[in-house]
Structures are given as C-alpha cells and as structure tokens.
Amino acid sequence: MAKKNCWEVKLCGREQGGKKVSELGVCPASNTVKADGVNNGKNGGRACWVIAGTLCEGKVQGIFSFKNVTCKECDFYKQVKDEEGEDFKETI
C-alpha cells in the first residue's frame, strides 16, 4: 500500500489543485520541493511538521520551533513515524 501524504489523510483541500485553495491558499507542504522524498512523501507531504504555514485544526501554524510540540501530538505525525520506523526523519 502506498504511503499517504498529509493532504490525503487530513483532507484539508489545500494541496495543489485542491478544493479549498481559492479560500485558504496552497499549503506550503504540498509544494516544498526541498522536502520531496522525505519519509517517502511527495514534496513536504510527509514532513509537514517542519514546514511553516501548514494548518492544524483550521489554524495556520508558524515556524517549526513553535509548532514542534503540537505536531508531535498529531495523529498524522505519529502515523508517519510508525510507518517509517528507523528511517523516520523528523527534520529535513
């Protein structure tokens, strides 16, 4: 089974071409190419916790140092960490 990116799990609609782009803008995780392949994701799709400007509970999140604690409680973060095991990368 293919590993899913954050927008495929969270269904935020902010991925490139997503249904909420006109309302909320494109999520930086979906177009951060420097994170492409990290944790086997597309762009920043499996490293969203290190990318500023992602959403959490409908609110735009800031820089990594401020959102790091909150993101570690996220179900998606825990899912990626579990799926990647020893190969998990917390930062890029």
Z-matrix of the N, CA and C atoms (Angstrom, degrees):
N
C 1 1.448
C 2 1.530 1 109.34
N 3 1.322 2 116.32 1 135.76
C 4 1.463 3 121.52 2 -179.72
C 5 1.523 4 110.23 3 -70.28
N 6 1.312 5 115.48 4 143.48
C 7 1.457 6 120.99 5 177.59
C 8 1.519 7 108.52 6 -78.90
N 9 1.323 8 116.61 7 136.73
C 10 1.454 9 121.38 8 -175.17
C 11 1.520 10 111.93 9 -93.80
N 12 1.327 11 114.53 10 149.05
C 13 1.455 12 122.58 11 174.41
C 14 1.530 13 108.85 12 -84.49
N 15 1.336 14 115.89 13 164.86
C 16 1.468 15 120.66 14 -175.64
C 17 1.519 16 112.68 15 -55.60
N 18 1.322 17 118.12 16 -42.96
C 19 1.464 18 120.43 17 -177.72
C 20 1.520 19 112.37 18 -67.16
N 21 1.334 20 117.07 19 -23.98
C 22 1.459 21 120.79 20 177.73
C 23 1.532 22 111.32 21 -79.01
N 24 1.315 23 116.26 22 -25.97
C 25 1.463 24 121.25 23 179.65
C 26 1.525 25 110.88 24 -91.68
N 27 1.319 26 116.36 25 -47.02
C 28 1.466 27 121.57 26 -176.41
C 29 1.530 28 113.48 27 -81.05
N 30 1.333 29 116.65 28 -18.37
C 31 1.472 30 122.45 29 178.60
C 32 1.527 31 112.54 30 52.97
N 33 1.322 32 115.44 31 45.29
C 34 1.470 33 121.49 32 -177.81
C 35 1.526 34 112.86 33 -76.19
N 36 1.337 35 117.68 34 -23.45
C 37 1.451 36 121.04 35 -179.19
C 38 1.514 37 114.68 36 77.58
N 39 1.349 38 117.18 37 10.98
C 40 1.464 39 120.45 38 -178.24
C 41 1.528 40 112.84 39 -99.97
N 42 1.310 41 118.48 40 4.32
C 43 1.459 42 120.20 41 175.95
C 44 1.521 43 109.18 42 -69.21
N 45 1.324 44 117.09 43 162.14
C 46 1.457 45 121.07 44 179.78
C 47 1.526 46 109.33 45 -54.34
N 48 1.338 47 116.21 46 122.41
C 49 1.458 48 121.51 47 -177.47
C 50 1.521 49 113.75 48 82.60
N 51 1.330 50 117.81 49 5.48
C 52 1.462 51 122.15 50 -177.69
C 53 1.518 52 113.09 51 -71.33
N 54 1.333 53 115.78 52 162.07
C 55 1.461 54 121.83 53 -174.15
C 56 1.527 55 114.51 54 -70.62
N 57 1.325 56 119.17 55 -16.39
C 58 1.466 57 120.45 56 -179.38
C 59 1.528 58 113.23 57 -111.59
N 60 1.321 59 117.57 58 11.70
C 61 1.462 60 121.34 59 -179.47
C 62 1.522 61 111.54 60 -60.89
N 63 1.323 62 117.64 61 -42.25
C 64 1.473 63 119.43 62 -178.74
C 65 1.524 64 111.66 63 -64.89
N 66 1.314 65 116.69 64 -30.07
C 67 1.470 66 121.79 65 -178.98
C 68 1.530 67 112.49 66 -86.14
N 69 1.348 68 117.09 67 -44.02
C 70 1.461 69 121.60 68 -171.97
C 71 1.523 70 114.92 69 -113.86
N 72 1.321 71 117.30 70 -10.14
C 73 1.459 72 121.26 71 -177.29
C 74 1.516 73 111.87 72 86.89
N 75 1.322 74 115.71 73 165.78
C 76 1.465 75 121.54 74 178.29
C 77 1.521 76 108.74 75 -75.50
N 78 1.299 77 116.21 76 132.45
C 79 1.465 78 121.50 77 178.95
C 80 1.531 79 109.36 78 -70.34
N 81 1.325 80 117.00 79 133.40
C 82 1.462 81 120.20 80 178.75
C 83 1.528 82 113.15 81 -58.99
N 84 1.325 83 118.15 82 -27.63
C 85 1.466 84 119.97 83 179.16
C 86 1.524 85 111.27 84 -64.20
N 87 1.328 86 116.67 85 -32.33
C 88 1.466 87 119.42 86 -176.88
C 89 1.520 88 113.48 87 -77.92
N 90 1.335 89 118.07 88 -15.00
C 91 1.469 90 118.52 89 179.54
C 92 1.528 91 113.75 90 -128.79
N 93 1.322 92 117.98 91 18.69
C 94 1.467 93 121.12 92 176.22
C 95 1.521 94 108.77 93 -87.00
N 96 1.319 95 115.88 94 90.89
C 97 1.463 96 120.66 95 -174.56
C 98 1.528 97 113.17 96 -68.37
N 99 1.335 98 117.87 97 -22.51
C 100 1.471 99 118.37 98 179.12
C 101 1.526 100 111.40 99 -67.16
N 102 1.336 101 117.27 100 -15.10
C 103 1.463 102 121.11 101 178.00
C 104 1.529 103 111.92 102 -101.88
N 105 1.332 104 117.16 103 6.04
C 106 1.465 105 120.37 104 -178.61
C 107 1.526 106 110.25 105 -59.63
N 108 1.311 107 115.47 106 127.73
C 109 1.457 108 121.13 107 178.94
C 110 1.526 109 114.19 108 92.19
N 111 1.327 110 118.10 109 -15.63
C 112 1.457 111 120.31 110 178.83
C 113 1.525 112 108.52 111 -63.63
N 114 1.307 113 116.22 112 128.46
C 115 1.469 114 123.15 113 -176.72
C 116 1.532 115 111.74 114 54.55
N 117 1.343 116 115.28 115 30.71
C 118 1.461 117 122.72 116 177.64
C 119 1.529 118 113.29 117 63.78
N 120 1.325 119 116.25 118 32.48
C 121 1.457 120 120.38 119 -179.97
C 122 1.509 121 113.45 120 -106.43
N 123 1.323 122 115.29 121 168.38
C 124 1.461 123 122.00 122 174.06
C 125 1.524 124 107.28 123 -90.49
N 126 1.331 125 116.08 124 126.81
C 127 1.464 126 121.74 125 -176.25
C 128 1.531 127 108.60 126 50.26
N 129 1.331 128 119.71 127 -126.21
C 130 1.466 129 120.63 128 -179.75
C 131 1.513 130 113.75 129 -97.64
N 132 1.314 131 116.91 130 21.48
C 133 1.460 132 122.13 131 -173.62
C 134 1.511 133 116.69 132 -65.69
N 135 1.330 134 116.94 133 -16.90
C 136 1.461 135 119.99 134 176.80
C 137 1.528 136 110.21 135 -127.32
N 138 1.341 137 114.46 136 27.82
C 139 1.471 138 121.89 137 174.38
C 140 1.530 139 108.60 138 -148.73
N 141 1.319 140 116.60 139 31.18
C 142 1.468 141 121.92 140 -174.00
C 143 1.525 142 112.63 141 -60.82
N 144 1.298 143 118.33 142 -24.62
C 145 1.464 144 122.48 143 -178.39
C 146 1.519 145 113.28 144 -67.82
N 147 1.318 146 118.46 145 -16.36
C 148 1.476 147 120.28 146 178.45
C 149 1.525 148 112.36 147 -102.22
N 150 1.314 149 116.95 148 4.10
C 151 1.463 150 121.11 149 -175.16
C 152 1.535 151 109.81 150 -111.53
N 153 1.315 152 115.63 151 119.81
C 154 1.467 153 121.09 152 179.08
C 155 1.524 154 110.34 153 -66.68
N 156 1.324 155 115.53 154 144.76
C 157 1.453 156 121.07 155 175.26
C 158 1.510 157 115.07 156 95.30
N 159 1.333 158 117.87 157 4.23
C 160 1.457 159 120.05 158 175.50
C 161 1.527 160 108.79 159 -79.54
N 162 1.328 161 116.35 160 163.67
C 163 1.467 162 120.80 161 179.56
C 164 1.524 163 111.69 162 -96.11
N 165 1.313 164 115.43 163 146.74
C 166 1.458 165 122.66 164 170.94
C 167 1.520 166 106.14 165 -140.81
N 168 1.323 167 115.21 166 118.42
C 169 1.457 168 121.07 167 -177.79
C 170 1.533 169 111.68 168 51.56
N 171 1.328 170 115.82 169 41.11
C 172 1.454 171 122.04 170 175.99
C 173 1.512 172 115.91 171 80.58
N 174 1.329 173 117.62 172 3.32
C 175 1.462 174 121.01 173 -178.40
C 176 1.525 175 109.74 174 -116.80
N 177 1.337 176 115.47 175 135.68
C 178 1.464 177 120.56 176 177.63
C 179 1.522 178 108.81 177 -67.99
N 180 1.320 179 115.04 178 132.65
C 181 1.460 180 121.50 179 -178.35
C 182 1.524 181 110.29 180 -99.42
N 183 1.318 182 115.97 181 150.19
C 184 1.460 183 122.17 182 -177.49
C 185 1.510 184 113.33 183 -87.69
N 186 1.319 185 115.26 184 -143.66
C 187 1.462 186 121.44 185 -174.22
C 188 1.526 187 111.40 186 -74.54
N 189 1.323 188 115.00 187 161.31
C 190 1.461 189 123.73 188 -174.75
C 191 1.521 190 112.46 189 -51.61
N 192 1.311 191 118.39 190 -44.38
C 193 1.460 192 120.17 191 -175.39
C 194 1.527 193 112.14 192 -63.84
N 195 1.333 194 117.86 193 -26.49
C 196 1.457 195 120.87 194 178.90
C 197 1.526 196 112.65 195 -88.44
N 198 1.316 197 117.14 196 -32.82
C 199 1.457 198 119.18 197 -175.04
C 200 1.520 199 113.33 198 -97.65
N 201 1.320 200 117.46 199 -6.99
C 202 1.453 201 122.40 200 -175.66
C 203 1.532 202 112.74 201 -54.49
N 204 1.304 203 118.54 202 -46.80
C 205 1.466 204 121.77 203 -178.03
C 206 1.520 205 110.79 204 -64.52
N 207 1.328 206 116.95 205 -46.48
C 208 1.458 207 121.42 206 179.91
C 209 1.523 208 111.02 207 -62.17
N 210 1.301 209 116.93 208 -44.26
C 211 1.460 210 120.86 209 -176.96
C 212 1.529 211 112.38 210 -64.45
N 213 1.315 212 117.31 211 -32.32
C 214 1.472 213 119.65 212 179.30
C 215 1.525 214 112.01 213 -66.98
N 216 1.323 215 117.41 214 -14.80
C 217 1.461 216 121.88 215 176.52
C 218 1.532 217 112.01 216 -92.52
N 219 1.328 218 116.57 217 -8.72
C 220 1.460 219 122.44 218 -176.75
C 221 1.535 220 111.39 219 -70.68
N 222 1.332 221 116.02 220 138.06
C 223 1.462 222 120.80 221 178.05
C 224 1.524 223 112.06 222 -60.37
N 225 1.336 224 116.65 223 -36.75
C 226 1.465 225 119.42 224 -178.95
C 227 1.530 226 110.60 225 -67.88
N 228 1.325 227 117.78 226 -43.78
C 229 1.465 228 121.66 227 176.69
C 230 1.533 229 109.66 228 -55.77
N 231 1.315 230 116.16 229 -47.30
C 232 1.468 231 121.09 230 -179.30
C 233 1.528 232 110.97 231 -64.09
N 234 1.327 233 116.70 232 -37.31
C 235 1.463 234 121.06 233 178.54
C 236 1.525 235 110.78 234 -63.41
N 237 1.334 236 116.53 235 -47.87
C 238 1.463 237 120.78 236 -179.88
C 239 1.527 238 109.92 237 -62.91
N 240 1.297 239 117.14 238 -44.61
C 241 1.467 240 121.22 239 179.79
C 242 1.525 241 110.59 240 -59.31
N 243 1.318 242 116.85 241 -42.24
C 244 1.460 243 121.66 242 178.89
C 245 1.529 244 111.01 243 -67.39
N 246 1.339 245 117.10 244 -45.82
C 247 1.465 246 121.09 245 -178.43
C 248 1.526 247 112.38 246 -64.66
N 249 1.321 248 117.08 247 -37.06
C 250 1.469 249 120.51 248 -176.84
C 251 1.525 250 112.85 249 -83.80
N 252 1.314 251 117.95 250 -23.31
C 253 1.459 252 120.87 251 178.57
C 254 1.520 253 112.32 252 57.56
N 255 1.316 254 116.57 253 -129.91
C 256 1.465 255 121.85 254 -178.28
C 257 1.519 256 113.46 255 -65.14
N 258 1.326 257 117.56 256 -19.32
C 259 1.467 258 121.63 257 -179.29
C 260 1.525 259 113.48 258 -88.63
N 261 1.335 260 117.07 259 0.48
C 262 1.462 261 121.99 260 -178.59
C 263 1.534 262 110.94 261 -59.41
N 264 1.342 263 114.99 262 134.17
C 265 1.457 264 121.43 263 177.26
C 266 1.530 265 108.24 264 -116.95
N 267 1.344 266 115.47 265 116.29
C 268 1.458 267 119.93 266 -179.04
C 269 1.517 268 111.44 267 -78.25
N 270 1.329 269 117.39 268 -32.00
C 271 1.460 270 121.43 269 179.36
C 272 1.526 271 108.73 270 -124.46
N 273 1.337 272 114.39 271 167.54
C 274 1.468 273 118.77 272 -179.81
C 275 1.512 274 110.79 273 -115.43
